[in-house]
Structures are given as C-alpha cells and as structure tokens.
Amino acid sequence: MTTAYVYDPLCLEHNRWNHVERRERLETTMQVLRETGLPDRLVKVEATPVPMEHLLEVHLQQYIDQVRKVADEGGGNLDPDTYVNSHSYEVALLAAGGMLNLVQAVLQGRVKNGFALVRPPGHHAMPSRGMGFCIFNNVAVAAKYALKQNGLSRILIVDFDLHHGNSTHEVFDDTSEVLYFSTHQYPYYPGTGHWDSIGRGEGEGFTVNVPLPAGVGDEGYECVFDEILYPIAERYHPELILVSAGYDAHWADPLGMMQLSVEGYACLTRTLKEMAEEFCGGHLVFTLEGGYDLKALAHSIAATLQILLGDEEINDPLGPSPRPTVSIDDLIVHIKGIHRLV
C-alpha cells in the first residue's frame, strides 16, 4: 500500500511565538517522523497554492481579500484567537492547496492514502470569517474539489478533533453529497455540534454529531466508531473518506479533557482504514487540525502514518489512556435512534 504525505517548510512561517497554534507543532512532528524513518517510507506530494477558483467554492472573495490585506499590512487578528502575520495568507493558500493536491493524488490512483501535514488548521474557518486558529477550511475546499472535478457524489468527512468543526458542518449542512461526522467535547468551544443538528433540506440526516462529555477515553471513542460511525458509513457507502485529524483529545493536551492516547488514535485510524478498504478502494486522506501538546501530537501523527502504511505495532511513549470517568452508553443509544441505526 502506498501512503503519501504533504509537508512544506513554508508552513512554519505562519507563527506567533506565544500562541498554542505555533510552528513547533510541525517542527516537533517532523523531527519525530525523521527519527523513526517514516518519511523514507512515504511518497511526498508537493504543496502548491490552492487555485482561487477552488478556494471560492468555500470562502467569499471579500473575506479572502481581508486575509490578504491583513497579511500585507504586517499582520493582526481575524478574531481574538486567530492571528495573521505577514506570511499567513501565503501559508494558508499552501495548506489548502496541499490538501487538495493529496486528494487529487489519491483519486488519480498515484497513492492509496495519505496525510496533509499542513497548518494553519481549517475546520473552524467560516466562509466569511476566520476563527478558532483557522484561516481557510482545508478539508472543505478539498471536498468541494473532489465533488466538482472528479464527479464524486458521496464523500464522508470524519472529524475527531477535540472541537466541533462548525465551518465544515455549515458548508455541507444542506447537501447529501457530503456526510459530516464529528466527535467532540461538549459543551465546549465553539458551542455547536449538538446531537440534534442533523442537517437540513436535502442534507437532513447527513450530519452526525456525537457530543461527548469529558473523560471518555479510548474505550468511549472506539465504541462510537464501532457502533455509530461504521454503520453510518456502511449505509452511506462513501466514494472517498476525508479526515479532520485533531489530536487535542489526547490526555496530555492542555486544551481538552477527553483522555485519548496515542494507541487510541491508532485504533481510530485502523477503523477508518478498514472502512475505506471496504467502501471506497482504500481512498482515505487525513489533514491536520488541532493538537497542542507537542510530544503527544508528534507521536499520534507518527502512529497514524504507521497504521496507514500497514504496520501492526506502534510506539506510544506517553503511555495508556486513563480509565474512562464517564459512561456514554445512553448517548450512543440515543444517537443511534436519531439516525435510525437500531
């Protein structure tokens, strides 16, 4: 199986030293990947700036112009959490373009699966404004591209970031061409993603939100993937699976309290890979979202790539997940009922 990755050092130039979403996230990750020899086993796909016509499928011209203007003026903030420096506009175009290029490589059969190691993240970037550290929605741009340029009609986006991907949810809320599935700590930033938000119009039933309480751990996530996600995917039968891969649900992450481990992320990746093999010829593409403990992020990404490559064993130097502190049995039953999985 051929696994690809996207990485460009330019992604380090979007940076603010005292911000959790900073260049060290990718610097540390690449250091760990090189120490384990993973890049030598992967096919590299180049990142190029996203063509404007594809960016405009998701974002408004007025907003794109605003980001460029702030960058040209030396930087500033799009909201209290989301910074722009003089390089950010160029880097954000590269992040979206890198994800798009990787999806294209998978759909053209040049590689089987892959991971876009790009930043800034994207799943909070609304069509008309940046928020939550995100400037352009990388996964949404890639999905729109695959629908329009490759003639797909069923794309599954799985978002296991700590936070609900409110932008991705909104962009695809009214269509059945993309099924959006999200696990996230709830209630938490950005405050969206309740289980009763299931889409509207032609998209009704094609959004699946699983709002989780803190303390779920590996066991809870595995149950959600096995009992809700897999049956949903089996019914939907996607032609492509895209993943908003946020590693801020790790037990060491400073922003969350979900208690996943590196091994837990490896288990989720195994499930996603099995789904892709069963439903869409293995076509599976990850893009980086959150994850702010540098060691946990780097080793979780390494484990993800190892599973994509077909390795059976992974290294978890941070240790196991704490035991779950809550039960989500009733929540699983409720969501299965909402989406007629019982």
Secondary structure, 3 states (H helix, E strand, C coil): CCEEEECCHHHHCCCCCCCCCCCHHHHHHHHHHHHCCCHHHCEECCCCCCCHHHHCCCCCHHHHHHHHHHHHCCEEEEECCEEEECCHHHHHHHHHHHHHHHHHHHHCCCCCEEEECCCCCCCCCECCECECCECCCHHHHHHHHHHHHCCCCCEEEEECCCCCCHHHHHHCCCCCCEEEEEEEECCCCCCCCCCCCCCCHHHCCCEEEEEECCCCHHHHHHHHHHHHHHHHHHHHCCCEEEEEECCCCECCCCCCCCCECHHHHHHHHHHHHHHHHHHCCCCEEEEECCCCCHHHHHHHHHHHHHHHHCCCCCCCCCCCCCCCCCCCHHHHHHHHHHCCCC
